[in-house]
């Protein structure tokens, strides 16, 4: 028996660190790790110790005899990886390098943001005994895209928050929610109270198509739709027109697949997740029967990951539809299939879907390759999308999608663009508007100011990708501290708390978050769900603040 990594792999490499025989690859120090869709266990080397399964924060690792039918393909995917990437001989266990001793007093770090990159950075910092971490987020709830971005039918991915919560319990950690930098505290005030400020604010804006009709009612960013069905308080009151039979998604990355899945899957299955109640009610009334995903390039270059693409085939009452004629490969794509196992699997899966006959009464997820949006149609609202056929042309080392002048109109009442996120500028911090990131070198903006996550590298990777990203940034921060490059702050934690008491006296702290979390979980248990999300910002803040005041009121009564 061997262990197998399945679809929900988060790539944070916790499993790599504990494997005694180095049978999990690619490791963070291998070049392939930066672009890997998932990690793989070599079945020939695995000794069935189970250490990786115990360490996995998202429960993605299972014994091969415990795989259910929908996971069985992953045993093959794990084994196939090693046909192209043999395990190096002369392996050795990975031994962590001890940190050098430091005698510069307590290092104080402010982390702005509370998503996965921020939490991984906090974990990395708190492995040191002489570090204090203050985490700030403008929302009344932590965890960023883990809470508001991961699809509700992927509960395993959200389990990573349990490891973050363990770090939150440290006395050296403090959480300040419903506290916005730039409104309640300035960048300079953070620097006055900390040796360093680490920004992990993500990429909360979206890229635009730049085509006519993009601002018509019925045309939205997929980011808004994802935030809406996940109960983000800034998007809870949005509405989406689900009255038509077809929706079109421009883009075919994993976010696009999430949206297509939510629009087509059995609503009774969604009712067992933590999807927002308002979204569940709207989806029960939805008339959408078909979701079309557009990709400018071919099946070999599709942006989705193979595990997510494979999982679509297991949706109840949904057909994945691909026209076999769109799977003819240009010479460059054919070479990629011959040399790259992930590309070969991506094309093989597409061909398998193309051979499946459609089933009567099923909803459809339709993949259209070599198709680009040209114009969103309609006068007062969206009525359709004009698409243009593209062709792949080799331009030196690049493969470019060129327009062909062949057009086609698709009827649709809903068009969602899913072509990427971008960071937004942070007051007082440099920003590269062209790339949509904070310019940095290995996470260092300037000594004393650092960045991690999507604001650092752009919107790529999965949840666990942020672990290595945060580790690199923290290493730069600690190097600057050890070298004496960081000035000593004028204020300490006590001074910061006095300032916050003036600026944001009713902020939500860790106890307040725990009160919100407990209330949502209680409501979920009553309905057989993980949680029922509170989506009204006022209700979230009110619940969190009441819990925060409780110790003081109890003391007064005594």
DRENGUZA-783453 format. One record per residue (C-alpha): residue number from 0; residue in three letters; x, y, z. Coordinates in steps of 0.02 Angstrom, whole numbers, plus 50000, padded with zeros to 5 digits. Example, Ala and Ser with C-alpha at 12.3 -4.5 7.8 and 13.67 -1.06 7.14 Angstrom:
<atoms>
ATOM     n   res      px      py      pz
ATOM     0   ALA   50615   49775   50390
ATOM     1   SER   50684   49947   50357
</atoms>
This chain:
<atoms>
ATOM     n   res      px      py      pz
ATOM     0   UNK   50000   50000   50000
ATOM     1   UNK   50057   50178   49963
ATOM     2   UNK   49986   50347   50003
ATOM     3   UNK   49913   50457   49866
ATOM     4   UNK   49892   50646   49854
ATOM     5   UNK   49721   50694   49787
ATOM     6   UNK   49631   50845   49714
ATOM     7   UNK   49630   50957   49867
ATOM     8   UNK   49821   50966   49877
ATOM     9   UNK   49866   51139   49943
ATOM    10   UNK   50052   51135   49894
ATOM    11   UNK   50109   51204   50062
ATOM    12   UNK   50235   51060   50075
ATOM    13   UNK   50199   51016   50256
ATOM    14   UNK   50203   50835   50197
ATOM    15   UNK   50376   50855   50120
ATOM    16   UNK   50452   50910   50286
ATOM    17   UNK   50395   50753   50379
ATOM    18   UNK   50425   50618   50246
ATOM    19   UNK   50568   50508   50310
ATOM    20   UNK   50611   50439   50137
ATOM    21   UNK   50595   50596   50029
ATOM    22   UNK   50462   50518   49918
ATOM    23   UNK   50357   50676   49893
ATOM    24   UNK   50401   50791   49749
ATOM    25   UNK   50426   50922   49689
ATOM    26   UNK   50501   50990   49849
ATOM    27   UNK   50514   51178   49882
ATOM    28   UNK   50698   51175   49832
ATOM    29   UNK   50663   51095   49662
ATOM    30   UNK   50630   51209   49511
ATOM    31   UNK   50466   51123   49468
ATOM    32   UNK   50389   51172   49636
ATOM    33   UNK   50353   51350   49581
ATOM    34   UNK   50235   51295   49442
ATOM    35   UNK   50173   51127   49509
ATOM    36   UNK   49984   51102   49511
ATOM    37   UNK   50001   50979   49654
ATOM    38   UNK   50130   50870   49742
ATOM    39   UNK   50152   50684   49707
ATOM    40   UNK   50200   50531   49809
ATOM    41   UNK   50312   50402   49726
ATOM    42   UNK   50223   50234   49753
ATOM    43   UNK   50386   50137   49736
ATOM    44   UNK   50474   50235   49873
ATOM    45   UNK   50329   50264   49994
ATOM    46   UNK   50350   50158   50153
ATOM    47   UNK   50168   50179   50210
ATOM    48   UNK   50214   50269   50370
ATOM    49   UNK   50069   50392   50359
ATOM    50   UNK   50171   50541   50421
ATOM    51   UNK   50121   50643   50268
ATOM    52   UNK   49936   50610   50296
ATOM    53   UNK   49950   50666   50477
ATOM    54   UNK   50040   50826   50425
ATOM    55   UNK   49925   50872   50280
ATOM    56   UNK   49823   51025   50332
ATOM    57   UNK   49685   50993   50204
ATOM    58   UNK   49665   50803   50218
ATOM    59   UNK   49717   50776   50037
ATOM    60   UNK   49826   50623   50069
ATOM    61   UNK   49747   50450   50079
ATOM    62   UNK   49803   50268   50071
ATOM    63   UNK   49779   50199   49896
ATOM    64   UNK   49655   50069   49961
ATOM    65   UNK   49546   50206   50037
ATOM    66   UNK   49518   50307   49878
ATOM    67   UNK   49338   50324   49824
ATOM    68   UNK   49296   50304   49638
ATOM    69   UNK   49309   50491   49604
ATOM    70   UNK   49486   50491   49676
ATOM    71   UNK   49552   50331   49596
ATOM    72   UNK   49629   50424   49449
ATOM    73   UNK   49748   50513   49567
ATOM    74   UNK   49844   50352   49602
ATOM    75   UNK   49886   50350   49416
ATOM    76   UNK   49925   50536   49414
ATOM    77   UNK   50046   50518   49561
ATOM    78   UNK   50135   50371   49481
ATOM    79   UNK   50143   50452   49308
ATOM    80   UNK   50234   50602   49378
ATOM    81   UNK   50385   50494   49418
ATOM    82   UNK   50399   50427   49241
ATOM    83   UNK   50460   50600   49192
ATOM    84   UNK   50534   50648   49362
ATOM    85   UNK   50625   50497   49436
ATOM    86   UNK   50666   50510   49621
ATOM    87   UNK   50852   50556   49635
ATOM    88   UNK   50963   50422   49707
ATOM    89   UNK   51054   50460   49866
ATOM    90   UNK   50907   50546   49949
ATOM    91   UNK   50926   50617   50122
ATOM    92   UNK   50797   50672   50248
ATOM    93   UNK   50761   50858   50247
ATOM    94   UNK   50835   50936   50403
ATOM    95   UNK   50780   51112   50450
ATOM    96   UNK   50922   51237   50466
ATOM    97   UNK   50923   51312   50641
ATOM    98   UNK   50901   51498   50650
ATOM    99   UNK   51052   51598   50708
ATOM   100   UNK   51043   51663   50885
ATOM   101   UNK   50994   51845   50900
ATOM   102   UNK   51014   51966   51044
ATOM   103   UNK   50928   52122   50977
ATOM   104   UNK   50777   52113   51091
ATOM   105   UNK   50599   52076   51040
ATOM   106   UNK   50562   52095   50855
ATOM   107   UNK   50392   52178   50826
ATOM   108   UNK   50307   52148   50658
ATOM   109   UNK   50142   52216   50593
ATOM   110   UNK   50057   52107   50463
ATOM   111   UNK   49924   52194   50359
ATOM   112   UNK   49800   52067   50295
ATOM   113   UNK   49734   51906   50371
ATOM   114   UNK   49729   51789   50222
ATOM   115   UNK   49838   51636   50192
ATOM   116   UNK   49997   51731   50148
ATOM   117   UNK   49978   51836   50306
ATOM   118   UNK   49943   51684   50414
ATOM   119   UNK   50089   51585   50344
ATOM   120   UNK   50202   51735   50377
ATOM   121   UNK   50139   51743   50556
ATOM   122   UNK   50173   51558   50579
ATOM   123   UNK   50348   51577   50513
ATOM   124   UNK   50385   51726   50624
ATOM   125   UNK   50311   51647   50780
ATOM   126   UNK   50430   51500   50768
ATOM   127   UNK   50552   51622   50848
ATOM   128   UNK   50537   51649   51034
ATOM   129   UNK   50575   51835   51029
ATOM   130   UNK   50446   51898   50903
ATOM   131   UNK   50281   51989   50929
ATOM   132   UNK   50156   51993   50785
ATOM   133   UNK   50010   52113   50766
ATOM   134   UNK   49891   52065   50625
ATOM   135   UNK   49768   52191   50550
ATOM   136   UNK   49624   52167   50430
ATOM   137   UNK   49485   52285   50375
ATOM   138   UNK   49355   52145   50381
ATOM   139   UNK   49279   52082   50544
ATOM   140   UNK   49332   51905   50498
ATOM   141   UNK   49504   51831   50459
ATOM   142   UNK   49571   51710   50326
ATOM   143   UNK   49543   51813   50168
ATOM   144   UNK   49514   51706   50014
ATOM   145   UNK   49508   51546   50116
ATOM   146   UNK   49342   51610   50185
ATOM   147   UNK   49284   51721   50042
ATOM   148   UNK   49366   51641   49889
ATOM   149   UNK   49377   51452   49907
ATOM   150   UNK   49222   51371   49834
ATOM   151   UNK   49097   51309   49965
ATOM   152   UNK   49102   51132   49895
ATOM   153   UNK   49289   51122   49935
ATOM   154   UNK   49283   51109   50126
ATOM   155   UNK   49447   51012   50133
ATOM   156   UNK   49542   51162   50066
ATOM   157   UNK   49470   51271   50204
ATOM   158   UNK   49538   51154   50338
ATOM   159   UNK   49705   51244   50326
ATOM   160   UNK   49631   51378   50442
ATOM   161   UNK   49644   51255   50587
ATOM   162   UNK   49834   51267   50581
ATOM   163   UNK   49821   51457   50571
ATOM   164   UNK   49710   51459   50726
ATOM   165   UNK   49844   51368   50824
ATOM   166   UNK   49964   51512   50791
ATOM   167   UNK   49831   51637   50841
ATOM   168   UNK   49830   51564   51018
ATOM   169   UNK   50009   51619   51052
ATOM   170   UNK   50029   51759   51180
ATOM   171   UNK   50148   51843   51059
ATOM   172   UNK   50009   51861   50930
ATOM   173   UNK   49871   51992   50927
ATOM   174   UNK   49728   52007   50802
ATOM   175   UNK   49647   52173   50757
ATOM   176   UNK   49497   52150   50642
ATOM   177   UNK   49380   52283   50573
ATOM   178   UNK   49534   52394   50574
ATOM   179   UNK   49587   52475   50411
ATOM   180   UNK   49761   52538   50376
ATOM   181   UNK   49744   52708   50295
ATOM   182   UNK   49583   52745   50390
ATOM   183   UNK   49615   52696   50571
ATOM   184   UNK   49805   52691   50569
ATOM   185   UNK   49929   52756   50441
ATOM   186   UNK   50078   52667   50368
ATOM   187   UNK   50195   52783   50462
ATOM   188   UNK   50106   52747   50627
ATOM   189   UNK   50131   52561   50599
ATOM   190   UNK   50317   52592   50573
ATOM   191   UNK   50321   52696   50733
ATOM   192   UNK   50262   52543   50832
ATOM   193   UNK   50352   52401   50741
ATOM   194   UNK   50522   52358   50673
ATOM   195   UNK   50439   52302   50511
ATOM   196   UNK   50273   52306   50419
ATOM   197   UNK   50230   52158   50307
ATOM   198   UNK   50088   52186   50183
ATOM   199   UNK   49990   52032   50131
ATOM   200   UNK   49838   52121   50062
ATOM   201   UNK   49807   52006   49914
ATOM   202   UNK   49737   52059   49746
ATOM   203   UNK   49562   52123   49776
ATOM   204   UNK   49533   52207   49608
ATOM   205   UNK   49501   52122   49441
ATOM   206   UNK   49568   52143   49265
ATOM   207   UNK   49452   52212   49132
ATOM   208   UNK   49419   52149   48957
ATOM   209   UNK   49423   52320   48874
ATOM   210   UNK   49284   52279   48750
ATOM   211   UNK   49120   52367   48707
ATOM   212   UNK   48974   52326   48822
ATOM   213   UNK   49081   52277   48970
ATOM   214   UNK   48987   52393   49087
ATOM   215   UNK   48812   52336   49039
ATOM   216   UNK   48702   52264   49178
ATOM   217   UNK   48729   52077   49175
ATOM   218   UNK   48917   52094   49146
ATOM   219   UNK   49019   52066   49304
ATOM   220   UNK   49189   52017   49367
ATOM   221   UNK   49195   51836   49424
ATOM   222   UNK   49278   51903   49582
ATOM   223   UNK   49113   51987   49628
ATOM   224   UNK   49014   51829   49597
ATOM   225   UNK   49135   51724   49701
ATOM   226   UNK   49128   51849   49844
ATOM   227   UNK   48938   51852   49832
ATOM   228   UNK   48911   51665   49847
ATOM   229   UNK   49043   51654   49984
ATOM   230   UNK   48956   51784   50091
ATOM   231   UNK   49085   51925   50085
ATOM   232   UNK   48998   52069   50176
ATOM   233   UNK   49049   52195   50042
ATOM   234   UNK   48957   52093   49909
ATOM   235   UNK   48811   52016   50003
ATOM   236   UNK   48683   52136   49930
ATOM   237   UNK   48736   52113   49748
ATOM   238   UNK   48617   52033   49624
ATOM   239   UNK   48653   51928   49470
ATOM   240   UNK   48533   51890   49328
ATOM   241   UNK   48509   51701   49329
ATOM   242   UNK   48349   51709   49224
ATOM   243   UNK   48429   51656   49060
ATOM   244   UNK   48474   51479   49010
ATOM   245   UNK   48656   51518   48968
ATOM   246   UNK   48798   51605   49059
ATOM   247   UNK   48967   51640   48981
ATOM   248   UNK   49130   51648   49078
ATOM   249   UNK   49277   51732   48993
ATOM   250   UNK   49429   51636   49053
ATOM   251   UNK   49460   51455   49099
ATOM   252   UNK   49566   51458   49257
ATOM   253   UNK   49519   51374   49420
ATOM   254   UNK   49410   51522   49474
ATOM   255   UNK   49312   51505   49312
ATOM   256   UNK   49289   51319   49347
ATOM   257   UNK   49228   51359   49523
ATOM   258   UNK   49098   51479   49455
ATOM   259   UNK   49041   51356   49321
ATOM   260   UNK   49023   51220   49452
ATOM   261   UNK   48922   51329   49570
ATOM   262   UNK   48805   51382   49429
ATOM   263   UNK   48770   51204   49372
ATOM   264   UNK   48786   51085   49520
ATOM   265   UNK   48642   51010   49619
ATOM   266   UNK   48577   51144   49737
ATOM   267   UNK   48536   51013   49869
ATOM   268   UNK   48721   50971   49873
ATOM   269   UNK   48765   51154   49892
ATOM   270   UNK   48640   51165   50035
ATOM   271   UNK   48757   51053   50136
ATOM   272   UNK   48901   51177   50119
ATOM   273   UNK   48938   51348   50194
ATOM   274   UNK   48878   51441   50039
ATOM   275   UNK   48792   51605   50084
ATOM   276   UNK   48605   51586   50112
ATOM   277   UNK   48562   51727   49990
ATOM   278   UNK   48661   51639   49853
ATOM   279   UNK   48581   51472   49891
ATOM   280   UNK   48408   51548   49876
ATOM   281   UNK   48451   51632   49711
ATOM   282   UNK   48526   51473   49639
ATOM   283   UNK   48368   51376   49683
ATOM   284   UNK   48274   51495   49566
ATOM   285   UNK   48408   51493   49430
ATOM   286   UNK   48360   51451   49250
ATOM   287   UNK   48539   51425   49193
ATOM   288   UNK   48562   51260   49102
ATOM   289   UNK   48727   51292   49013
ATOM   290   UNK   48889   51380   49060
ATOM   291   UNK   49015   51415   48921
ATOM   292   UNK   49198   51446   48966
ATOM   293   UNK   49305   51538   48839
ATOM   294   UNK   49493   51519   48822
ATOM   295   UNK   49597   51621   48698
ATOM   296   UNK   49719   51478   48676
ATOM   297   UNK   49704   51292   48651
ATOM   298   UNK   49676   51145   48769
ATOM   299   UNK   49863   51123   48798
ATOM   300   UNK   49876   51300   48868
ATOM   301   UNK   49715   51302   48971
ATOM   302   UNK   49736   51394   49135
ATOM   303   UNK   49643   51269   49246
ATOM   304   UNK   49735   51136   49345
ATOM   305   UNK   49714   50954   49300
ATOM   306   UNK   49641   50903   49469
ATOM   307   UNK   49503   51034   49455
ATOM   308   UNK   49469   50989   49273
ATOM   309   UNK   49459   50805   49315
ATOM   310   UNK   49339   50835   49460
ATOM   311   UNK   49209   50914   49345
ATOM   312   UNK   49172   50742   49276
ATOM   313   UNK   49100   50687   49444
ATOM   314   UNK   48966   50822   49456
ATOM   315   UNK   48792   50749   49476
ATOM   316   UNK   48678   50793   49330
ATOM   317   UNK   48810   50891   49235
ATOM   318   UNK   48895   50852   49068
ATOM   319   UNK   49065   50922   49020
ATOM   320   UNK   49052   50962   48835
ATOM   321   UNK   49201   50985   48719
ATOM   322   UNK   49199   50984   48529
ATOM   323   UNK   49328   50859   48469
ATOM   324   UNK   49365   50974   48321
ATOM   325   UNK   49438   51102   48442
ATOM   326   UNK   49567   50978   48506
ATOM   327   UNK   49678   50974   48352
ATOM   328   UNK   49848   51033   48410
ATOM   329   UNK   49966   51156   48328
ATOM   330   UNK   50149   51099   48316
ATOM   331   UNK   50204   51192   48473
ATOM   332   UNK   50062   51118   48577
ATOM   333   UNK   50100   50944   48509
ATOM   334   UNK   50282   50964   48565
ATOM   335   UNK   50223   51017   48738
ATOM   336   UNK   50114   50861   48751
ATOM   337   UNK   50265   50753   48707
ATOM   338   UNK   50379   50833   48835
ATOM   339   UNK   50271   50885   48982
ATOM   340   UNK   50165   50757   49077
ATOM   341   UNK   50047   50890   49149
ATOM   342   UNK   50009   50958   48975
ATOM   343   UNK   49987   50782   48908
ATOM   344   UNK   49862   50743   49046
ATOM   345   UNK   49770   50908   49015
ATOM   346   UNK   49744   50864   48831
ATOM   347   UNK   49704   50681   48869
ATOM   348   UNK   49566   50732   48991
ATOM   349   UNK   49493   50852   48863
ATOM   350   UNK   49488   50713   48734
ATOM   351   UNK   49404   50596   48858
ATOM   352   UNK   49268   50726   48891
ATOM   353   UNK   49245   50752   48703
ATOM   354   UNK   49204   50567   48683
ATOM   355   UNK   49068   50566   48815
ATOM   356   UNK   48892   50572   48741
ATOM   357   UNK   48775   50708   48810
ATOM   358   UNK   48639   50647   48927
ATOM   359   UNK   48459   50705   48920
ATOM   360   UNK   48409   50828   49056
ATOM   361   UNK   48586   50866   49113
ATOM   362   UNK   48656   51040   49133
ATOM   363   UNK   48810   51075   49029
ATOM   364   UNK   48983   51151   49057
ATOM   365   UNK   49049   51189   48884
ATOM   366   UNK   49233   51224   48851
ATOM   367   UNK   49272   51332   48699
ATOM   368   UNK   49455   51345   48653
ATOM   369   UNK   49536   51469   48533
ATOM   370   UNK   49395   51593   48565
ATOM   371   UNK   49412   51773   48625
ATOM   372   UNK   49278   51898   48678
ATOM   373   UNK   49251   52037   48551
ATOM   374   UNK   49095   52130   48612
ATOM   375   UNK   48963   52108   48746
ATOM   376   UNK   48794   52127   48659
ATOM   377   UNK   48640   52220   48720
ATOM   378   UNK   48570   52395   48739
ATOM   379   UNK   48502   52410   48916
ATOM   380   UNK   48571   52246   48981
ATOM   381   UNK   48674   52097   48923
ATOM   382   UNK   48590   51990   48789
ATOM   383   UNK   48742   51898   48722
ATOM   384   UNK   48927   51895   48682
ATOM   385   UNK   49014   51908   48514
ATOM   386   UNK   49168   51798   48509
ATOM   387   UNK   49310   51790   48385
ATOM   388   UNK   49403   51636   48332
ATOM   389   UNK   49591   51641   48369
ATOM   390   UNK   49739   51545   48302
ATOM   391   UNK   49901   51506   48391
ATOM   392   UNK   50055   51577   48310
ATOM   393   UNK   50235   51546   48363
ATOM   394   UNK   50326   51711   48389
ATOM   395   UNK   50502   51664   48440
ATOM   396   UNK   50486   51580   48611
ATOM   397   UNK   50307   51641   48632
ATOM   398   UNK   50145   51562   48575
ATOM   399   UNK   50022   51701   48537
ATOM   400   UNK   49834   51693   48508
ATOM   401   UNK   49800   51796   48352
ATOM   402   UNK   49625   51851   48295
ATOM   403   UNK   49561   51771   48134
ATOM   404   UNK   49414   51883   48090
ATOM   405   UNK   49290   51739   48112
ATOM   406   UNK   49148   51789   48230
ATOM   407   UNK   49007   51701   48319
ATOM   408   UNK   48868   51767   48432
ATOM   409   UNK   48814   51676   48591
ATOM   410   UNK   48651   51719   48677
ATOM   411   UNK   48675   51748   48864
ATOM   412   UNK   48600   51852   49003
ATOM   413   UNK   48754   51839   49114
ATOM   414   UNK   48937   51867   49066
ATOM   415   UNK   49073   51848   49197
ATOM   416   UNK   49253   51896   49164
ATOM   417   UNK   49380   51784   49250
ATOM   418   UNK   49544   51843   49177
ATOM   419   UNK   49642   51879   49334
ATOM   420   UNK   49653   51979   49495
ATOM   421   UNK   49765   52127   49528
ATOM   422   UNK   49823   52211   49688
ATOM   423   UNK   49769   52386   49733
ATOM   424   UNK   49891   52523   49789
ATOM   425   UNK   49928   52540   49974
ATOM   426   UNK   49945   52720   50037
ATOM   427   UNK   50127   52759   50073
ATOM   428   UNK   50194   52601   49988
ATOM   429   UNK   50269   52591   49811
ATOM   430   UNK   50157   52512   49678
ATOM   431   UNK   50189   52446   49503
ATOM   432   UNK   50028   52489   49411
ATOM   433   UNK   50079   52395   49254
ATOM   434   UNK   50105   52229   49343
ATOM   435   UNK   49976   52262   49478
ATOM   436   UNK   50094   52218   49622
ATOM   437   UNK   50202   52300   49754
ATOM   438   UNK   50378   52303   49678
ATOM   439   UNK   50496   52199   49782
ATOM   440   UNK   50653   52092   49786
ATOM   441   UNK   50615   51926   49869
ATOM   442   UNK   50478   52011   49971
ATOM   443   UNK   50583   52160   50024
ATOM   444   UNK   50512   52327   49968
ATOM   445   UNK   50634   52429   50072
ATOM   446   UNK   50710   52381   50240
ATOM   447   UNK   50566   52391   50360
ATOM   448   UNK   50430   52364   50228
ATOM   449   UNK   50392   52192   50156
ATOM   450   UNK   50260   52106   50051
ATOM   451   UNK   50197   51927   50030
ATOM   452   UNK   50063   51835   49933
ATOM   453   UNK   49974   51900   49779
ATOM   454   UNK   50022   52081   49814
ATOM   455   UNK   50202   52020   49800
ATOM   456   UNK   50200   51900   49653
ATOM   457   UNK   50033   51922   49565
ATOM   458   UNK   49879   51809   49567
ATOM   459   UNK   49952   51636   49542
ATOM   460   UNK   49968   51473   49634
ATOM   461   UNK   49855   51390   49762
ATOM   462   UNK   49833   51416   49949
ATOM   463   UNK   49992   51325   49995
ATOM   464   UNK   50097   51421   49870
ATOM   465   UNK   50088   51564   49994
ATOM   466   UNK   50187   51464   50122
ATOM   467   UNK   50349   51466   50023
ATOM   468   UNK   50313   51645   49969
ATOM   469   UNK   50291   51700   50150
ATOM   470   UNK   50444   51603   50205
ATOM   471   UNK   50552   51696   50078
ATOM   472   UNK   50486   51864   50136
ATOM   473   UNK   50509   51824   50320
ATOM   474   UNK   50687   51767   50285
ATOM   475   UNK   50724   51938   50208
ATOM   476   UNK   50643   52026   50356
ATOM   477   UNK   50741   51925   50484
ATOM   478   UNK   50903   51953   50388
ATOM   479   UNK   50874   52140   50397
ATOM   480   UNK   50836   52130   50583
ATOM   481   UNK   50990   52024   50619
ATOM   482   UNK   51102   52144   50523
ATOM   483   UNK   51037   52293   50620
ATOM   484   UNK   50956   52372   50466
ATOM   485   UNK   50789   52397   50553
ATOM   486   UNK   50769   52548   50668
ATOM   487   UNK   50701   52520   50842
ATOM   488   UNK   50518   52573   50850
ATOM   489   UNK   50469   52713   50966
ATOM   490   UNK   50312   52624   51030
ATOM   491   UNK   50282   52448   51097
ATOM   492   UNK   50125   52341   51108
ATOM   493   UNK   50058   52440   51255
ATOM   494   UNK   50078   52603   51160
ATOM   495   UNK   49995   52528   51007
ATOM   496   UNK   49847   52471   51111
ATOM   497   UNK   49827   52646   51182
ATOM   498   UNK   49824   52718   51005
ATOM   499   UNK   49699   52587   50946
ATOM   500   UNK   49589   52623   51097
ATOM   501   UNK   49576   52802   51035
ATOM   502   UNK   49558   52765   50848
ATOM   503   UNK   49462   52600   50846
ATOM   504   UNK   49400   52562   51023
ATOM   505   UNK   49268   52437   50964
ATOM   506   UNK   49379   52338   50845
ATOM   507   UNK   49352   52150   50837
ATOM   508   UNK   49492   52053   50919
ATOM   509   UNK   49528   51866   50931
ATOM   510   UNK   49393   51837   51060
ATOM   511   UNK   49271   51930   50949
ATOM   512   UNK   49316   51820   50800
ATOM   513   UNK   49292   51665   50906
ATOM   514   UNK   49118   51728   50953
ATOM   515   UNK   49074   51751   50769
ATOM   516   UNK   49147   51582   50725
ATOM   517   UNK   49051   51494   50864
ATOM   518   UNK   48887   51576   50814
ATOM   519   UNK   48907   51525   50632
ATOM   520   UNK   48952   51347   50679
ATOM   521   UNK   48804   51331   50797
ATOM   522   UNK   48686   51389   50660
ATOM   523   UNK   48770   51266   50541
ATOM   524   UNK   48749   51117   50658
ATOM   525   UNK   48562   51151   50666
ATOM   526   UNK   48553   51135   50476
ATOM   527   UNK   48681   50996   50450
ATOM   528   UNK   48808   51118   50375
ATOM   529   UNK   48986   51167   50423
ATOM   530   UNK   48927   51343   50463
ATOM   531   UNK   48796   51471   50414
ATOM   532   UNK   48892   51627   50371
ATOM   533   UNK   48841   51794   50441
ATOM   534   UNK   48850   51909   50291
ATOM   535   UNK   48795   52076   50363
ATOM   536   UNK   48945   52178   50416
ATOM   537   UNK   48849   52265   50555
ATOM   538   UNK   48795   52099   50628
ATOM   539   UNK   48972   52030   50619
ATOM   540   UNK   49047   52182   50703
ATOM   541   UNK   48910   52189   50834
ATOM   542   UNK   48935   52008   50882
ATOM   543   UNK   49124   52025   50887
ATOM   544   UNK   49119   52184   50990
ATOM   545   UNK   48997   52116   51118
ATOM   546   UNK   49114   51972   51153
ATOM   547   UNK   49260   52092   51168
ATOM   548   UNK   49172   52195   51302
ATOM   549   UNK   49114   52046   51403
ATOM   550   UNK   49265   52029   51521
ATOM   551   UNK   49252   52214   51569
ATOM   552   UNK   49065   52204   51604
ATOM   553   UNK   49086   52046   51705
ATOM   554   UNK   49219   52130   51810
ATOM   555   UNK   49106   52279   51844
ATOM   556   UNK   48966   52167   51905
ATOM   557   UNK   49084   52089   52028
</atoms>
